[in-house]
Amino acid sequence: MKKYDIELENMMRSHYNSLGERHKRYYAGLEALKLGFGGKKYICDLFSMDKNTLRKGILELKSEKDINQELGSRQRKIGGGRKTIFFYK
């Protein structure tokens, strides 16, 4: 497996950090698949990500779901996040 040069690694990290959670998984999974043998460990080290997260991204890429449809959907499920606090007078 051939490693990327330092300048390209820095650009990849910058792009990776600008993405949302799902897109990070897709991008890392795609890069790992491109590199072949040893690519998973290299990408996990490069992006400081867990191997299970990378595995999930690869599975999502290989799944039968339409990724293009998912990419346009919400970042989080409806109803997620903090609940509204009601103040009564």
C-alpha positions as CSV (number, residue, x, y, z in Angstrom):
1,M,0.0,0.0,0.0
2,K,1.3,3.4,-0.9
3,K,0.9,6.2,1.6
4,Y,-0.1,9.7,0.6
5,D,2.3,12.6,0.9
6,I,2.1,15.0,3.9
7,E,0.5,17.9,1.9
8,L,-2.2,15.6,0.5
9,E,-2.8,14.1,4.0
10,N,-3.3,17.6,5.4
11,M,-5.8,18.5,2.7
12,M,-7.7,15.2,3.3
13,R,-7.9,15.9,7.0
14,S,-9.1,19.4,6.4
15,H,-11.9,18.1,4.1
16,Y,-12.8,15.3,6.5
17,N,-13.2,17.8,9.4
18,S,-15.6,19.9,7.3
19,L,-18.0,17.0,6.8
20,G,-20.9,15.8,8.8
21,E,-20.9,12.5,10.6
22,R,-22.4,10.4,7.8
23,H,-20.4,12.0,5.1
24,K,-17.2,11.4,7.2
25,R,-18.0,7.7,7.3
26,Y,-18.6,7.6,3.5
27,Y,-15.4,9.5,2.7
28,A,-13.2,7.5,5.0
29,G,-14.7,4.2,3.7
30,L,-14.2,5.2,0.1
31,E,-10.6,6.1,0.7
32,A,-9.9,2.9,2.6
33,L,-11.4,0.8,-0.2
34,K,-9.3,2.7,-2.8
35,L,-6.1,1.9,-0.9
36,G,-6.7,-1.9,-0.6
37,F,-4.7,-4.0,1.8
38,G,-3.6,-2.0,4.9
39,G,-5.9,0.9,3.8
40,K,-8.3,0.6,6.7
41,K,-5.6,0.9,9.4
42,Y,-4.0,3.8,7.5
43,I,-7.2,5.7,7.1
44,C,-8.2,5.1,10.8
45,D,-4.8,6.5,11.9
46,L,-5.0,9.4,9.4
47,F,-8.4,10.6,10.5
48,S,-8.1,9.4,14.2
49,M,-11.3,7.4,13.8
50,D,-12.4,4.1,15.3
51,K,-12.2,1.0,13.2
52,N,-15.8,0.2,13.8
53,T,-16.9,3.6,12.5
54,L,-14.9,2.9,9.3
55,R,-16.4,-0.5,9.0
56,K,-19.9,1.0,9.3
57,G,-19.0,3.5,6.5
58,I,-17.8,0.7,4.2
59,L,-20.9,-1.4,4.9
60,E,-23.1,1.6,4.1
61,L,-21.2,2.2,0.9
62,K,-21.6,-1.4,-0.2
63,S,-25.2,-1.7,1.0
64,E,-28.1,-1.7,-1.5
65,K,-29.5,1.6,-0.1
66,D,-29.5,4.5,-2.5
67,I,-26.7,6.7,-1.0
68,N,-27.6,9.7,-3.1
69,Q,-31.0,9.7,-1.5
70,E,-29.5,9.5,2.0
71,L,-27.0,12.3,1.3
72,G,-29.8,14.8,0.9
73,S,-31.6,13.7,4.1
74,R,-31.4,15.1,7.5
75,Q,-28.2,14.9,9.6
76,R,-30.1,13.6,12.6
77,K,-33.4,12.0,13.2
78,I,-36.4,14.2,13.9
79,G,-37.0,14.6,17.6
80,G,-33.3,14.2,18.4
81,G,-31.3,16.7,20.4
82,R,-32.2,18.8,23.4
83,K,-35.8,19.1,24.4
84,T,-37.5,22.5,24.6
85,I,-37.8,24.0,28.1
86,F,-41.1,25.7,28.7
87,F,-41.1,28.6,31.2
88,Y,-44.4,29.4,32.9
89,K,-45.1,32.6,34.6
